[in-house]
Every structure is written in C-alpha cells, then in structure tokens.
Amino acid sequence: MILISELPEKERDAWYECMVNHAYEEKDWESARQLLMSLLARDEKQAKEMAILSYISCCAEAVSGTLPLPDFSETLEDFYCRYGMESAVNN
C-alpha cells in the first residue's frame, strides 16, 4: 500500500495541508487512510485519492470538539459502517 509520503506531490501536499488543521498526528492519518482503503477493498469499491482525503478529513472535523480525541481509526470505521462512502464506486 502506498504511504501518504509516497503519493504524487500534489496529492501529498493536499494531505499535509489538511493534517496541520487537525489535532491528530501524521501516523493517525496514515492508519485511518490504510483502514479506509482496506474497508473499500473488502466491499469491492474504490475511490480517488482526493475523495479519500475528503472523507477522512470529515471524520476528523466531526470529532474535533471532543476531548479527549477518540481514536481516529475507530471513528473512521464507525462512520464508514454507519454511512458508507458515497463517492466510492464498485470495482
């Protein structure tokens, strides 16, 4: 699986720009991204990189006022199980 740091420059910069606006650490973003990609693969779906970033960013924003911050990957999995990912398409 490609890491955020290995993405093309434009996509990588978008991730880093988003990360600085939230309290989660880079490793949390990486774990959440890998989890979402695994969930999509399990459901035989795929999404563009910017859609993945947008989805994960929304998860971070949704819990930004919660203290202590919940586990990022658990939050993402909960959101995905409840709501799915509208912008994902079948393989």
C-alpha positions in Angstrom: 0.0 0.0 0.0 1.3 3.4 -0.9 2.0 5.7 2.0 1.0 9.4 2.1 4.7 10.4 1.8 4.9 8.3 -1.4 2.0 9.9 -3.2 2.5 12.3 -6.1 3.5 15.8 -4.9 0.1 17.5 -5.5 -1.8 14.8 -3.5 0.8 14.5 -0.8 0.8 18.3 -0.3 -3.0 18.3 0.0 -2.8 15.6 2.7 -0.2 17.5 4.7 -2.1 20.8 4.4 -5.2 19.1 5.7 -3.3 17.4 8.6 -2.0 20.6 10.1 -5.6 21.8 10.6 -6.4 18.9 12.9 -5.1 17.6 16.2 -4.3 14.1 15.0 -0.8 13.1 14.3 0.5 12.0 10.9 0.6 8.3 12.0 -3.1 8.6 12.9 -3.9 9.9 9.4 -1.8 7.2 7.8 -3.6 4.5 9.8 -7.0 5.9 9.0 -6.2 6.1 5.3 -5.0 2.5 5.3 -8.1 1.4 7.2 -10.4 3.2 4.8 -8.7 1.6 1.8 -9.0 -1.8 3.4 -12.7 -1.3 4.0 -13.2 -0.2 0.5 -11.3 -3.2 -0.9 -13.4 -5.5 1.4 -16.5 -4.0 -0.1 -15.0 -4.2 -3.6 -15.1 -0.5 -4.0 -12.5 2.2 -4.8 -12.3 5.9 -4.6 -10.0 8.6 -5.9 -7.3 9.9 -3.5 -8.9 13.3 -3.0 -12.2 11.6 -2.2 -10.4 9.5 0.4 -8.7 12.7 1.9 -12.1 14.5 2.0 -13.8 11.6 3.7 -11.1 11.2 6.4 -10.9 15.0 6.9 -14.7 15.0 7.5 -14.2 12.3 10.2 -11.5 14.4 11.8 -13.7 17.5 11.7 -16.7 15.7 13.1 -14.9 14.8 16.3 -12.6 17.9 16.6 -14.6 19.3 19.5 -14.4 16.1 21.5 -11.9 15.8 24.4 -10.1 13.6 24.7 -10.0 12.9 21.0 -11.3 9.5 20.1 -9.1 7.0 18.3 -9.1 8.2 14.7 -9.3 4.8 13.0 -12.1 3.7 15.3 -14.0 6.9 14.4 -13.5 6.3 10.7 -14.6 2.7 10.9 -17.7 3.7 12.8 -18.6 6.4 10.2 -18.0 4.0 7.3 -20.1 1.3 8.9 -22.9 3.8 9.6 -22.8 5.9 6.4 -20.6 4.2 3.9 -18.7 6.3 1.4 -21.0 7.9 -1.2 -18.1 8.8 -3.6 -16.8 5.3 -3.7 -17.6 3.2 -6.8 -17.7 -0.5 -7.4 -14.7 -2.2 -8.9 
